[in-house]
Amino acid sequence: MPPEQPGPLKNQVRRLRFERGEMTQQELAERVGVTRQTIIALEAGKYTPSLLLAFRLARAFGVGVEEVFRYEDGDGTGRGSG
Amino acid sequence: MTPAQKNAWFSLAVVATCLAVLAALVPMLGPVRAQGAFGIMGLLGFGWFFFRKPPGEVVADERDDQIRRRAMLIAHFVFWVVFLLAGVACPFLYGPTGAVPVLVVVYGLWLAFSLFLTVAAVATLVQYSLGGDDAA
């Protein structure tokens, strides 16, 4: 089970990666044009990407941005479909 | 370890070596001739080695760029604080109508450069250890 991501922005990168034939972090990094360390930081919730990278990630998975990222308010209500 | 982290460690090693050699040379050669030790800083030019880009490989992205910019900002801030404090301290050290020795100015410049590099390197390493935070 992946660790709880800190901050209000949660992402489904890890889950989506495994649902896409266990795509490796390196493969995803190459597809979106970042380093593997950035994918690691993203999955750990330690890095919030730029809008451009968010769209590139969503496109790499073939889904919408809101399926990859979800904004959670302080009261725990989620925004987005993740 | 990312190229930026390797470069930060390399910068720290160069600065530490330079200051150690300087400390060893000053008693032997005197403060004027010992300045040659600052030539070791020239090794920093080899930092580009860490950023060589193999075909098809990404060596730095928006997160690395964000970390680098923040590290530079922190280093600039620390530099200006120290610069202002040094300016304020001069009248107390040399008197209100005194003169700052040329050698003090030269050493001050080199040490300020060393401080800038050290702060930038440490800020880079700390940010990577914390995860890199958010994009701008």
Backbone of each chain as ProteinMPNN parsed JSONL, in Angstrom:
{"seq_chain_A": "MPPEQPGPLKNQVRRLRFERGEMTQQELAERVGVTRQTIIALEAGKYTPSLLLAFRLARAFGVGVEEVFRYEDGDGTGRGSG", "coords_chain_A": {"N_chain_A": [[0.855, -1.194, 0.0], [0.626, 2.184, -0.937], [2.364, 4.986, 0.628], [0.71, 7.496, 2.646], [-0.027, 10.538, 1.064], [1.316, 13.714, 1.7], [-0.12, 17.04, 2.102], [-2.625, 18.951, 0.192], [-2.999, 18.08, -2.42], [-3.544, 15.156, -3.99], [-2.284, 12.318, -5.748], [-2.683, 9.851, -8.353], [-0.663, 8.519, -9.548], [1.024, 6.313, -9.07], [-0.801, 4.163, -8.876], [-2.03, 4.252, -11.418], [0.161, 3.758, -12.995], [0.733, 1.096, -12.426], [-1.581, -0.037, -13.309], [-1.269, 0.24, -15.968], [0.091, -1.933, -17.184], [2.169, -2.372, -15.358], [4.026, -0.273, -15.669], [7.276, 1.05, -15.548], [8.928, 3.387, -13.293], [10.97, 4.685, -14.612], [10.239, 4.354, -17.29], [7.887, 5.857, -17.396], [8.929, 8.345, -16.706], [10.549, 8.857, -18.936], [8.606, 9.03, -20.892], [7.22, 11.368, -20.216], [9.191, 13.212, -20.073], [10.847, 13.837, -17.826], [13.013, 13.427, -14.917], [13.689, 10.281, -13.265], [13.766, 10.615, -10.544], [12.02, 12.694, -10.102], [9.561, 11.522, -10.645], [9.512, 9.715, -8.54], [9.422, 11.495, -6.363], [6.974, 12.679, -6.917], [5.149, 10.524, -6.651], [5.44, 10.047, -3.98], [4.208, 12.191, -2.996], [5.644, 14.42, -2.48], [6.212, 16.37, -4.188], [4.693, 18.843, -6.099], [3.57, 19.016, -9.282], [4.098, 21.169, -12.197], [1.477, 22.717, -14.122], [1.755, 22.048, -16.761], [3.315, 19.686, -16.694], [1.54, 18.092, -15.309], [-0.498, 17.768, -17.178], [0.94, 16.428, -19.127], [1.503, 14.037, -17.833], [-1.068, 13.038, -17.476], [-1.76, 12.661, -20.127], [0.081, 10.721, -20.821], [-0.934, 8.557, -19.497], [-3.3, 8.362, -20.736], [-5.63, 9.499, -19.768], [-7.847, 11.904, -18.138], [-6.741, 14.975, -16.518], [-7.873, 15.241, -14.001], [-8.253, 12.689, -13.252], [-5.846, 11.838, -12.551], [-4.874, 13.633, -10.661], [-6.056, 14.858, -7.536], [-7.701, 17.251, -5.673], [-7.847, 17.86, -2.281], [-9.865, 19.299, 0.111], [-9.54, 20.984, 3.313], [-11.52, 19.911, 4.903], [-11.647, 17.369, 4.066], [-13.137, 16.727, 1.855], [-13.085, 15.618, -1.404], [-11.922, 16.86, -4.588], [-12.352, 16.244, -7.909], [-11.998, 13.206, -9.803], [-10.474, 11.112, -8.871]], "CA_chain_A": [[0.0, 0.0, 0.0], [1.474, 3.372, -0.995], [2.261, 5.839, 1.807], [-0.198, 8.643, 2.574], [0.631, 11.709, 0.495], [1.047, 14.933, 2.444], [-0.609, 18.154, 1.29], [-4.003, 18.802, -0.304], [-3.072, 17.505, -3.763], [-3.216, 13.726, -4.022], [-2.232, 11.832, -7.124], [-2.882, 8.412, -8.578], [0.378, 8.133, -10.505], [1.491, 4.954, -8.794], [-1.867, 3.203, -9.232], [-2.188, 4.27, -12.87], [1.356, 3.12, -13.564], [0.595, -0.356, -12.299], [-2.717, -0.448, -14.156], [-0.811, 0.282, -17.375], [1.07, -2.996, -17.406], [3.31, -2.203, -14.454], [4.985, 0.652, -16.269], [8.28, 1.423, -14.536], [9.083, 4.832, -13.083], [11.862, 5.175, -15.666], [9.466, 4.437, -18.54], [6.995, 7.012, -17.283], [9.776, 9.545, -16.738], [10.961, 9.083, -20.327], [7.432, 9.433, -21.676], [6.799, 12.75, -19.931], [10.362, 14.098, -20.178], [11.418, 14.265, -16.542], [13.906, 12.421, -14.355], [13.01, 9.274, -12.429], [13.667, 11.171, -9.189], [10.809, 13.522, -10.041], [8.426, 10.585, -10.537], [9.556, 9.198, -7.166], [8.937, 12.578, -5.489], [5.538, 12.841, -7.208], [4.402, 9.411, -6.059], [5.505, 10.186, -2.519], [3.459, 13.394, -2.639], [6.586, 15.446, -2.015], [6.386, 17.372, -5.24], [3.502, 19.193, -6.858], [4.102, 19.386, -10.603], [3.513, 22.3, -12.913], [0.285, 22.342, -14.878], [2.222, 21.422, -18.002], [3.704, 18.303, -16.397], [0.317, 17.374, -14.936], [-1.171, 17.387, -18.428], [1.769, 15.416, -19.817], [1.291, 12.781, -17.105], [-2.412, 12.549, -17.803], [-1.72, 12.19, -21.518], [0.855, 9.474, -20.847], [-1.823, 7.491, -19.027], [-4.495, 8.352, -21.576], [-6.801, 9.877, -18.967], [-7.916, 13.333, -17.854], [-5.898, 15.429, -15.404], [-8.548, 15.021, -12.722], [-8.154, 11.268, -12.876], [-4.492, 11.649, -12.008], [-4.72, 14.491, -9.479], [-7.285, 15.172, -6.803], [-7.492, 18.259, -4.632], [-8.677, 17.591, -1.1], [-9.994, 20.437, 1.035], [-9.23, 20.703, 4.718], [-12.572, 19.087, 5.521], [-11.542, 15.998, 3.568], [-13.919, 16.499, 0.656], [-12.222, 15.586, -2.574], [-12.331, 17.475, -5.85], [-11.754, 15.418, -8.947], [-12.597, 11.879, -9.834], [-9.524, 10.084, -8.5]], "C_chain_A": [[0.89, 1.243, 0.0], [1.306, 4.254, 0.237], [1.291, 6.993, 1.578], [0.548, 9.863, 2.059], [0.292, 12.952, 1.302], [0.507, 16.019, 1.517], [-1.985, 17.887, 0.723], [-4.11, 18.147, -1.668], [-2.609, 16.044, -3.745], [-3.149, 13.282, -5.479], [-2.3, 10.309, -7.183], [-1.813, 7.858, -9.511], [0.798, 6.684, -10.309], [0.462, 3.906, -9.249], [-2.006, 3.106, -10.753], [-1.017, 3.58, -13.571], [1.221, 1.597, -13.535], [-0.565, -0.878, -13.142], [-2.352, -0.451, -15.629], [0.329, -0.713, -17.563], [2.322, -2.853, -16.589], [4.425, -1.388, -15.116], [6.005, 1.072, -15.195], [8.34, 2.955, -14.407], [9.944, 5.432, -14.187], [11.114, 5.331, -16.99], [8.548, 5.657, -18.522], [7.791, 8.316, -17.389], [10.186, 9.879, -18.17], [9.79, 9.564, -21.178], [7.071, 10.901, -21.462], [7.977, 13.728, -19.912], [10.863, 14.665, -18.872], [12.375, 13.174, -16.05], [13.1, 11.438, -13.494], [12.817, 9.785, -11.004], [12.405, 12.019, -9.031], [9.562, 12.645, -9.934], [8.356, 10.03, -9.109], [8.984, 10.241, -6.199], [7.442, 12.801, -5.674], [4.718, 11.767, -6.502], [4.382, 9.492, -4.538], [4.734, 11.42, -2.046], [4.355, 14.514, -2.156], [6.826, 16.523, -3.064], [5.075, 17.589, -5.97], [3.961, 19.701, -8.221], [3.468, 20.648, -11.161], [2.296, 21.791, -13.676], [0.672, 21.59, -16.151], [2.579, 19.949, -17.771], [2.483, 17.477, -16.011], [-0.422, 16.895, -16.186], [-0.382, 16.304, -19.164], [1.584, 14.048, -19.156], [-0.062, 12.173, -17.477], [-2.435, 11.971, -19.212], [-0.959, 10.859, -21.617], [0.006, 8.289, -20.398], [-3.091, 7.375, -19.879], [-5.759, 8.657, -20.804], [-6.808, 11.394, -18.784], [-7.077, 13.695, -16.643], [-6.546, 15.105, -14.052], [-8.611, 13.547, -12.324], [-6.781, 10.967, -12.279], [-4.336, 12.423, -10.693], [-6.075, 14.81, -8.857], [-6.944, 16.171, -5.71], [-8.427, 17.973, -3.475], [-8.663, 18.804, -0.203], [-9.65, 20.008, 2.435], [-10.249, 19.814, 5.381], [-12.614, 17.672, 4.96], [-12.354, 15.728, 2.329], [-13.023, 16.603, -0.558], [-12.809, 16.355, -3.739], [-11.624, 16.678, -6.95], [-12.253, 14.01, -8.809], [-11.669, 10.788, -9.366], [-10.037, 9.254, -7.405]], "O_chain_A": [[1.797, 1.359, 0.824], [0.231, 4.277, 0.836], [1.078, 7.415, 0.441], [1.627, 10.191, 2.553], [-0.88, 13.223, 1.564], [0.656, 15.934, 0.298], [-2.472, 16.757, 0.755], [-5.191, 17.698, -2.05], [-1.436, 15.75, -3.514], [-3.867, 13.803, -6.333], [-2.018, 9.601, -6.216], [-2.029, 6.849, -10.183], [0.911, 5.924, -11.27], [0.796, 2.917, -9.903], [-2.09, 2.009, -11.305], [-1.184, 2.914, -14.593], [1.555, 0.909, -14.5], [-0.537, -2.01, -13.627], [-3.037, -1.068, -16.445], [1.403, -0.357, -18.048], [3.416, -3.17, -17.055], [5.595, -1.773, -15.113], [5.628, 1.408, -14.073], [7.877, 3.696, -15.273], [9.691, 6.546, -14.645], [11.317, 6.302, -17.719], [8.447, 6.391, -19.506], [7.383, 9.258, -18.067], [10.173, 11.044, -18.57], [9.956, 10.397, -22.07], [6.668, 11.593, -22.396], [7.782, 14.933, -19.755], [11.259, 15.829, -18.802], [12.525, 12.132, -16.688], [11.986, 11.733, -13.059], [11.841, 9.442, -10.336], [11.801, 12.056, -7.959], [8.62, 12.983, -9.217], [7.272, 9.892, -8.542], [8.171, 9.919, -5.333], [6.725, 13.077, -4.712], [3.723, 12.062, -5.84], [3.427, 9.06, -3.894], [4.621, 11.666, -0.845], [3.895, 15.45, -1.501], [7.568, 17.477, -2.829], [4.428, 16.636, -6.405], [4.665, 20.708, -8.303], [2.446, 21.127, -10.669], [2.113, 20.586, -13.85], [0.011, 20.634, -16.558], [2.196, 19.078, -18.553], [2.4, 16.295, -16.346], [-0.907, 15.764, -16.241], [-0.959, 15.386, -19.748], [1.518, 13.027, -19.839], [-0.181, 10.979, -17.75], [-3.046, 10.932, -19.462], [-1.322, 9.985, -22.405], [0.2, 7.163, -20.855], [-3.851, 6.415, -19.756], [-6.833, 8.15, -21.128], [-5.887, 12.084, -19.223], [-6.739, 12.832, -15.833], [-5.865, 14.747, -13.092], [-8.977, 13.211, -11.198], [-6.593, 9.964, -11.59], [-3.742, 11.926, -9.736], [-7.079, 15.0, -9.543], [-6.019, 15.964, -4.924], [-9.64, 17.857, -3.652], [-7.604, 19.286, 0.2], [-9.486, 18.821, 2.716], [-9.928, 19.056, 6.296], [-13.483, 16.874, 5.313], [-12.292, 14.627, 1.782], [-12.284, 17.575, -0.713], [-14.026, 16.489, -3.868], [-10.41, 16.478, -6.892], [-12.868, 13.658, -7.803], [-12.035, 9.616, -9.45], [-9.357, 8.328, -6.962]]}, "seq_chain_B": "MTPAQKNAWFSLAVVATCLAVLAALVPMLGPVRAQGAFGIMGLLGFGWFFFRKPPGEVVADERDDQIRRRAMLIAHFVFWVVFLLAGVACPFLYGPTGAVPVLVVVYGLWLAFSLFLTVAAVATLVQYSLGGDDAA", "coords_chain_B": {"N_chain_B": [[21.445, 9.593, -7.25], [21.078, 12.9, -8.321], [22.371, 14.865, -11.147], [22.602, 17.516, -10.269], [22.814, 17.248, -7.515], [25.236, 15.854, -7.343], [26.898, 17.816, -8.39], [26.609, 19.752, -6.42], [27.791, 18.514, -4.182], [30.344, 18.3, -5.227], [31.045, 21.01, -5.464], [31.084, 21.722, -2.758], [33.222, 20.139, -1.908], [35.324, 21.231, -3.38], [35.412, 23.875, -2.393], [35.954, 23.374, 0.324], [38.442, 22.102, 0.115], [39.943, 24.153, -1.005], [39.859, 26.126, 1.031], [41.131, 24.718, 3.064], [43.695, 24.311, 1.997], [44.44, 26.967, 1.747], [44.498, 27.744, 4.457], [46.647, 26.22, 5.244], [48.709, 27.268, 3.735], [48.952, 29.994, 4.36], [50.442, 30.41, 6.869], [52.94, 29.576, 5.95], [53.617, 30.91, 3.505], [52.653, 33.446, 3.782], [49.985, 35.932, 3.741], [49.651, 37.192, 1.241], [50.936, 35.777, -0.918], [49.783, 33.352, -0.442], [47.31, 33.52, -1.518], [47.178, 32.246, -3.898], [46.064, 29.804, -3.468], [43.389, 30.092, -3.9], [43.096, 29.588, -6.516], [42.359, 27.012, -6.794], [39.67, 27.046, -6.902], [39.094, 27.163, -9.537], [38.616, 24.629, -10.381], [35.946, 24.313, -10.232], [34.903, 24.779, -12.657], [34.733, 22.371, -13.903], [32.334, 21.367, -13.235], [30.352, 21.145, -15.146], [30.635, 18.67, -16.168], [29.021, 16.878, -14.812], [26.585, 17.34, -15.891], [26.47, 16.414, -18.41], [24.751, 15.225, -21.243], [23.522, 12.173, -21.946], [22.482, 10.557, -25.01], [19.02, 10.838, -25.503], [18.384, 10.847, -22.818], [17.018, 12.344, -19.885], [18.455, 14.757, -17.927], [17.91, 16.815, -16.238], [15.013, 18.462, -14.98], [11.876, 20.276, -14.585], [11.626, 20.256, -11.804], [14.261, 20.077, -10.864], [15.163, 22.479, -11.868], [13.616, 24.254, -10.418], [14.568, 23.76, -7.826], [17.228, 24.549, -8.142], [16.898, 27.285, -8.686], [15.757, 28.188, -6.29], [17.828, 27.606, -4.516], [19.794, 29.357, -5.439], [18.538, 31.755, -4.868], [18.409, 31.699, -2.065], [21.15, 31.645, -1.519], [21.942, 34.12, -2.586], [20.514, 35.796, -0.861], [21.695, 35.245, 1.649], [24.303, 36.043, 1.062], [23.988, 38.846, 0.646], [23.088, 39.67, 3.159], [25.334, 39.06, 4.766], [27.188, 40.679, 3.452], [26.147, 43.261, 3.964], [26.306, 43.269, 6.76], [29.068, 43.081, 7.066], [29.831, 45.51, 5.973], [28.656, 47.258, 7.788], [30.152, 46.593, 10.004], [32.703, 47.495, 9.44], [33.365, 50.304, 10.189], [33.571, 49.99, 12.936], [35.65, 48.235, 13.169], [37.805, 49.439, 11.819], [37.677, 52.074, 12.41], [35.937, 55.261, 12.109], [37.078, 56.98, 10.203], [38.976, 55.436, 9.133], [40.877, 53.161, 6.987], [40.14, 50.4, 4.905], [42.225, 47.628, 4.644], [43.721, 46.594, 1.56], [44.191, 43.892, 1.185], [42.341, 42.744, 2.899], [39.992, 43.33, 1.581], [40.322, 41.843, -0.785], [40.527, 39.198, 0.225], [38.052, 39.164, 1.407], [36.334, 39.202, -0.794], [36.912, 36.731, -2.041], [36.231, 34.989, 0.037], [33.558, 35.599, 0.301], [32.608, 34.645, -2.111], [33.133, 31.957, -1.713], [31.393, 31.488, 0.41], [28.936, 31.958, -0.823], [28.86, 29.854, -2.715], [28.914, 27.662, -0.98], [26.538, 27.964, 0.536], [24.649, 27.814, -1.526], [25.1, 25.201, -2.426], [24.528, 23.664, -0.131], [21.853, 24.388, 0.265], [20.763, 23.293, -2.031], [21.217, 20.53, -1.632], [19.74, 20.099, 0.71], [17.142, 20.685, -0.149], [16.729, 18.638, -2.018], [16.802, 16.468, -0.317], [14.491, 16.896, 1.076], [12.576, 16.479, -0.776], [11.878, 18.241, -2.791], [9.68, 19.923, -3.01], [7.23, 22.219, -4.35], [6.287, 22.989, -7.761], [6.733, 26.129, -9.465]], "CA_chain_B": [[21.811, 10.991, -7.016], [20.919, 13.678, -9.556], [23.563, 15.645, -11.497], [22.673, 18.729, -9.442], [23.334, 16.841, -6.199], [26.668, 15.568, -7.524], [27.569, 19.105, -8.566], [26.612, 20.43, -5.112], [28.845, 17.866, -3.377], [31.62, 18.671, -5.843], [31.302, 22.404, -5.069], [31.458, 21.717, -1.336], [34.561, 19.545, -1.812], [36.292, 22.201, -3.92], [35.524, 24.997, -1.439], [36.618, 22.872, 1.528], [39.856, 21.887, -0.234], [40.535, 25.475, -1.199], [40.049, 26.781, 2.338], [42.132, 23.947, 3.821], [45.01, 24.631, 1.415], [44.707, 28.364, 2.121], [44.871, 27.754, 5.875], [47.984, 25.616, 5.367], [49.711, 28.095, 3.047], [49.123, 31.333, 4.97], [51.599, 30.472, 7.784], [54.206, 29.305, 5.25], [53.916, 31.88, 2.437], [52.097, 34.772, 4.05], [48.636, 36.084, 3.177], [49.623, 37.652, -0.161], [51.253, 34.672, -1.835], [48.871, 32.22, -0.188], [46.089, 33.7, -2.321], [47.221, 31.28, -5.002], [45.195, 28.662, -3.124], [42.05, 30.323, -4.454], [43.092, 29.037, -7.881], [41.672, 25.708, -6.741], [38.266, 27.303, -7.27], [38.979, 26.946, -10.977], [38.095, 23.264, -10.597], [34.478, 24.381, -10.322], [34.572, 24.772, -14.085], [34.471, 20.993, -14.338], [30.989, 20.99, -12.788], [29.522, 20.814, -16.318], [30.827, 17.239, -16.405], [27.89, 16.138, -14.23], [25.36, 17.632, -16.637], [26.546, 15.909, -19.778], [23.478, 14.575, -21.526], [23.559, 11.014, -22.847], [21.375, 10.641, -25.974], [17.708, 10.362, -25.093], [18.205, 10.83, -21.363], [16.739, 13.627, -19.25], [19.323, 14.899, -16.753], [17.322, 17.827, -15.354], [13.671, 18.842, -15.396], [11.338, 21.46, -13.917], [11.883, 20.181, -10.361], [15.67, 20.434, -10.68], [15.274, 23.907, -12.155], [13.015, 24.947, -9.265], [15.502, 23.618, -6.704], [18.399, 25.385, -8.437], [16.528, 28.697, -8.537], [15.592, 28.472, -4.86], [19.165, 27.58, -3.9], [20.444, 30.62, -5.818], [17.85, 32.829, -4.131], [18.863, 31.615, -0.675], [22.571, 32.03, -1.497], [21.984, 35.571, -2.772], [20.016, 36.43, 0.363], [22.735, 35.126, 2.688], [25.427, 36.871, 0.636], [23.705, 40.267, 0.888], [23.04, 39.884, 4.62], [26.729, 39.079, 5.238], [27.812, 41.862, 2.852], [25.697, 44.433, 4.718], [26.87, 43.198, 8.113], [30.501, 43.387, 6.95], [29.911, 46.959, 5.765], [28.332, 47.921, 9.051], [31.21, 46.292, 10.969], [33.966, 48.164, 9.08], [33.716, 51.468, 11.027], [33.94, 49.524, 14.276], [36.941, 47.54, 13.087], [38.883, 50.293, 11.31], [37.428, 53.462, 12.79], [35.067, 55.963, 11.15], [37.86, 57.604, 9.114], [40.046, 54.503, 8.796], [40.868, 52.578, 5.641], [40.148, 48.935, 4.895], [43.381, 47.139, 3.884], [43.395, 45.975, 0.268], [44.192, 42.436, 1.353], [41.072, 42.367, 3.533], [38.971, 43.388, 0.521], [40.536, 40.702, -1.68], [40.113, 37.988, 0.943], [36.604, 39.272, 1.603], [35.675, 38.799, -2.043], [37.059, 35.28, -2.209], [35.458, 34.279, 1.06], [32.134, 35.793, -0.024], [32.343, 33.695, -3.196], [33.098, 30.628, -1.078], [30.158, 31.421, 1.195], [27.834, 31.837, -1.788], [28.87, 28.485, -3.255], [28.581, 26.725, 0.094], [25.111, 28.085, 0.852], [23.885, 27.297, -2.673], [25.243, 23.738, -2.445], [23.793, 23.101, 1.014], [20.42, 24.585, -0.005], [20.406, 22.308, -3.059], [21.174, 19.191, -1.026], [18.626, 20.044, 1.675], [15.882, 20.621, -0.9], [16.572, 17.289, -2.581], [16.501, 15.534, 0.774], [13.11, 17.133, 1.499], [11.667, 16.025, -1.825], [11.808, 19.17, -3.913], [8.548, 20.844, -2.883], [6.287, 22.433, -5.436], [6.677, 23.783, -8.929], [6.271, 27.518, -9.349]], "C_chain_B": [[21.735, 11.762, -8.344], [22.212, 14.429, -9.891], [23.726, 16.886, -10.623], [23.203, 18.407, -8.039], [24.837, 16.551, -6.274], [27.459, 16.866, -7.636], [27.659, 19.858, -7.235], [27.702, 19.836, -4.205], [30.229, 18.231, -3.899], [32.005, 20.102, -5.438], [31.767, 22.473, -3.616], [32.892, 21.188, -1.159], [35.624, 20.535, -2.287], [36.506, 23.347, -2.927], [36.276, 24.551, -0.183], [38.112, 22.673, 1.28], [40.582, 23.221, -0.344], [40.833, 26.145, 0.149], [41.09, 26.043, 3.18], [43.54, 24.255, 3.319], [45.407, 26.056, 1.793], [45.193, 28.452, 3.571], [46.272, 27.186, 6.082], [49.064, 26.529, 4.786], [49.971, 29.445, 3.725], [50.309, 31.379, 5.947], [52.944, 30.312, 7.067], [54.58, 30.425, 4.281], [53.477, 33.301, 2.742], [50.783, 34.963, 3.313], [48.597, 36.513, 1.714], [49.855, 36.485, -1.113], [50.311, 33.476, -1.658], [47.574, 32.339, -0.97], [46.033, 32.741, -3.505], [46.325, 30.084, -4.751], [43.794, 28.839, -3.708], [41.951, 29.845, -5.903], [42.4, 27.68, -7.944], [40.201, 25.851, -7.135], [38.034, 27.075, -8.773], [38.439, 25.561, -11.314], [36.576, 23.257, -10.753], [34.014, 24.356, -11.778], [34.27, 23.38, -14.616], [33.096, 20.497, -13.895], [30.081, 20.591, -13.944], [29.559, 19.315, -16.614], [29.618, 16.43, -15.923], [26.608, 16.305, -15.05], [25.443, 17.202, -18.1], [25.303, 15.07, -20.052], [23.668, 13.386, -22.47], [22.355, 11.082, -23.789], [20.074, 10.063, -25.406], [17.454, 10.355, -23.601], [17.968, 12.236, -20.818], [17.603, 13.738, -18.005], [18.786, 15.942, -15.771], [15.952, 18.209, -15.893], [13.193, 20.034, -14.584], [11.602, 21.452, -12.405], [13.328, 20.572, -10.058], [15.871, 21.939, -10.871], [14.738, 24.726, -10.975], [13.963, 24.92, -8.058], [16.713, 24.52, -6.908], [18.076, 26.862, -8.214], [16.374, 29.074, -7.066], [16.938, 28.524, -4.144], [19.912, 28.875, -4.196], [19.849, 31.786, -5.033], [18.326, 32.868, -2.679], [20.31, 32.085, -0.562], [22.728, 33.539, -1.671], [21.569, 36.291, -1.498], [21.094, 36.415, 1.447], [23.93, 36.019, 2.341], [25.177, 38.344, 0.98], [23.623, 40.58, 2.376], [24.462, 40.0, 5.167], [27.45, 40.319, 4.711], [27.439, 43.123, 3.633], [26.289, 44.447, 6.124], [28.367, 43.543, 8.089], [30.693, 44.893, 6.769], [29.657, 47.724, 7.035], [29.475, 47.738, 10.054], [32.499, 47.07, 10.694], [34.302, 49.379, 9.942], [34.138, 51.079, 12.442], [35.325, 48.88, 14.266], [38.081, 48.485, 12.715], [38.708, 51.766, 11.669], [36.64, 54.195, 11.718], [35.827, 56.625, 10.006], [39.001, 56.693, 8.661], [39.928, 53.98, 7.374], [40.92, 51.054, 5.758], [41.357, 48.473, 4.076], [42.957, 46.407, 2.608], [43.289, 44.457, 0.402], [42.895, 41.939, 1.988], [39.96, 42.35, 2.488], [39.086, 42.164, -0.397], [40.082, 39.401, -1.016], [38.6, 37.98, 1.151], [35.845, 38.805, 0.37], [35.735, 37.287, -2.242], [36.216, 34.511, -1.198], [33.959, 34.437, 0.825], [31.719, 34.823, -1.135], [32.228, 32.275, -2.631], [31.801, 30.439, -0.303], [28.961, 31.209, 0.27], [27.727, 30.407, -2.311], [28.424, 27.471, -2.211], [27.087, 26.758, 0.407], [24.264, 27.506, -0.285], [23.925, 25.763, -2.701], [24.428, 23.094, -1.32], [22.285, 23.224, 0.778], [19.929, 23.583, -1.05], [20.236, 20.93, -2.427], [20.001, 19.051, -0.06], [17.3, 19.917, 0.934], [15.663, 19.241, -1.508], [16.21, 16.291, -1.482], [15.063, 15.701, 1.26], [12.102, 16.747, 0.419], [11.458, 17.004, -2.955], [10.641, 20.136, -3.889], [7.761, 21.027, -4.178], [6.901, 23.191, -6.609], [6.125, 25.186, -8.758], [4.926, 27.685, -10.03]], "O_chain_B": [[22.269, 11.316, -9.359], [23.061, 14.612, -9.018], [24.844, 17.265, -10.276], [23.946, 19.194, -7.451], [25.605, 16.944, -5.397], [28.538, 17.005, -7.061], [28.659, 20.519, -6.956], [28.439, 20.569, -3.547], [31.163, 18.445, -3.126], [33.162, 20.366, -5.108], [32.715, 23.186, -3.286], [33.669, 21.721, -0.366], [36.685, 20.662, -1.677], [37.641, 23.739, -2.656], [37.138, 25.275, 0.314], [38.944, 23.024, 2.117], [41.693, 23.386, 0.161], [41.927, 26.665, 0.366], [41.845, 26.67, 3.924], [44.464, 24.438, 4.112], [46.564, 26.321, 2.118], [46.167, 29.142, 3.872], [46.996, 27.613, 6.981], [50.191, 26.562, 5.28], [51.082, 29.97, 3.666], [51.115, 32.305, 5.865], [53.96, 30.842, 7.515], [55.737, 30.845, 4.239], [53.871, 34.245, 2.057], [50.494, 34.237, 2.361], [47.623, 36.235, 1.015], [49.05, 36.242, -2.011], [50.075, 32.703, -2.586], [46.82, 31.372, -1.077], [44.961, 32.466, -4.043], [45.876, 29.425, -5.689], [43.098, 27.861, -3.977], [40.855, 29.714, -6.448], [41.922, 27.254, -8.996], [39.577, 24.913, -7.63], [36.909, 26.825, -9.207], [37.879, 25.344, -12.388], [35.997, 22.332, -11.323], [32.887, 23.967, -12.083], [33.628, 23.229, -15.655], [32.735, 19.347, -14.147], [29.155, 19.8, -13.766], [28.644, 18.763, -17.224], [29.239, 15.433, -16.537], [25.67, 15.518, -14.923], [24.603, 17.574, -18.919], [24.859, 14.302, -19.199], [23.943, 13.57, -23.656], [21.311, 11.61, -23.407], [20.046, 8.942, -24.898], [16.4, 9.895, -23.161], [18.624, 13.193, -21.229], [17.5, 12.899, -17.111], [19.169, 15.947, -14.601], [15.747, 18.274, -17.105], [13.998, 20.729, -13.964], [11.781, 22.507, -11.797], [13.589, 21.31, -9.108], [16.634, 22.581, -10.149], [15.315, 25.742, -10.587], [14.136, 25.922, -7.365], [17.173, 25.175, -5.973], [18.87, 27.6, -7.63], [16.805, 30.148, -6.645], [17.164, 29.372, -3.28], [20.58, 29.429, -3.322], [20.564, 32.686, -4.592], [18.61, 33.936, -2.137], [20.664, 32.823, 0.357], [23.542, 34.165, -0.994], [22.193, 37.275, -1.1], [21.37, 37.434, 2.079], [24.499, 36.671, 3.216], [26.048, 39.01, 1.538], [24.049, 41.653, 2.805], [24.768, 40.915, 5.932], [28.231, 40.94, 5.432], [28.298, 43.953, 3.93], [26.718, 45.489, 6.62], [28.866, 44.219, 8.989], [31.61, 45.479, 7.344], [30.337, 48.705, 7.337], [29.736, 48.628, 10.863], [33.3, 47.283, 11.604], [35.44, 49.484, 10.398], [34.957, 51.754, 13.065], [36.073, 48.975, 15.239], [39.192, 48.354, 13.229], [39.513, 52.606, 11.266], [36.665, 53.805, 10.551], [35.259, 56.812, 8.93], [39.88, 57.111, 7.908], [38.991, 54.318, 6.651], [41.639, 50.499, 6.589], [41.505, 48.884, 2.925], [41.956, 45.69, 2.593], [42.413, 43.826, -0.19], [42.409, 40.857, 1.662], [39.095, 41.474, 2.501], [38.086, 41.534, -0.741], [39.353, 38.607, -1.609], [37.954, 36.935, 1.08], [34.84, 38.102, 0.475], [34.733, 36.651, -2.568], [35.573, 33.516, -1.533], [33.181, 33.528, 1.111], [30.627, 34.255, -1.104], [31.351, 31.503, -3.018], [31.187, 29.373, -0.349], [28.087, 30.388, 0.545], [26.643, 29.825, -2.345], [27.664, 26.547, -2.503], [26.448, 25.713, 0.529], [23.287, 26.797, -0.043], [22.914, 25.112, -2.966], [23.73, 22.103, -1.534], [21.53, 22.291, 1.052], [18.806, 23.086, -0.96], [19.237, 20.249, -2.658], [19.346, 18.009, -0.016], [16.433, 19.139, 1.332], [14.542, 18.733, -1.513], [15.408, 15.381, -1.697], [14.476, 14.76, 1.795], [10.9, 16.696, 0.683], [10.906, 16.631, -3.99], [10.614, 21.083, -4.675], [7.646, 20.109, -4.989], [7.883, 23.92, -6.469], [5.174, 25.408, -8.007], [4.371, 28.783, -10.041]]}, "name": "protein", "num_of_chains": 2, "seq": "MPPEQPGPLKNQVRRLRFERGEMTQQELAERVGVTRQTIIALEAGKYTPSLLLAFRLARAFGVGVEEVFRYEDGDGTGRGSGMTPAQKNAWFSLAVVATCLAVLAALVPMLGPVRAQGAFGIMGLLGFGWFFFRKPPGEVVADERDDQIRRRAMLIAHFVFWVVFLLAGVACPFLYGPTGAVPVLVVVYGLWLAFSLFLTVAAVATLVQYSLGGDDAA"}
